[in-house]
Amino acid sequence: PFVLALILVISLWIVQAVLGETDRLQIGVLKRPDTCDRRTAPGDKLVIHYSGKLLDGTEFDSSYGRNEPFKFTLGQGMVIKGWDQGLVGMCIGEKRKLRIPASLGYGDRGAGSKIPGGATLVFTTELVDIE
């Protein structure tokens, strides 16, 4: 079932890319925990592991490589808009794949030397904890 769901999500992303429907946030659930006592909401301090890549697969950042999850407060503008929107409603242990258009990422300016202007970003995220 998981593999079929993953194939379906990837197929939908391909169809949307071909049709030019890539200007909105896309959220795919890669792993859903068996139980969920609490879902994330704006104002929560999240502890997230993540990997960020460009559409061509080039990784530009990863908390896994540092072996330290990232902490921030959801919905406070501390991160890109795609994260503030795409990480709402998560459960501890849940993994999501976010495809974030430039308008909800770093826009036309990009970020540093690794993220060019206009880049669509793909993040794999895992909610480690809610503090």
Salt bridges, closest charged atoms under 4 A:
ASP44 OD1 - ARG38 NH2 2.59
ASP61 OD1 - ARG66 NH1 2.75
GLU94 OE2 - ARG96 NE 2.71
GLU131 OE1 - LYS45 NZ 3.80
GLU131 OE2 - LYS71 NZ 3.37
